[in-house]
Amino acid sequence: MNIVLIGMPGSGKTTIGTEIANLMGRKFIDVDVTIIEEAGMSIPDIFAKYGESTFRRYEREQTLKASRKNNCVIATGGGVVKDRKNYYPLHETSYICQIFRDISLLPKDGRPLSQANNLEVMYQQRKHMYEFFRDNIVNNDKNPNSVAKIIIEDFKTFCW
């Protein structure tokens, strides 16, 4: 079973996911990185050249590929929850944990939607989607190692 991390852009999915993978000896997959590799360009460039709909297509494809792996830690993009088609393959093979970080602490650099939108409004629009997707929510208000250990313990409880 995979561990999938969802949450707002900049909430700490990649940092905490890397920590979980290291602690558990699992492969780490960052869906945003696989999108960049597949598209051959950065996420801001995808948005600028092709728009959000093309980015979401890449995201859906790479999320599906990642969900087919086993015993991995997967960091999704912040907007993966905008498409319910992403839920079903993830839910079938994974424990899904939302990383929550105070909106005022979320970075905007290199994140086209974060730069173009009010993050509080964005979170309110996505909140019910995160709730639908997740099996658990964990606050990112400690160091990454501590948050990772909380998620690992909940994952073990979830699986047994």
Order of alpha helices (4+ residues) and beta strands (2+ residues): beta-alpha-beta-alpha-alpha-alpha-beta-alpha-beta-alpha-alpha-beta-alpha
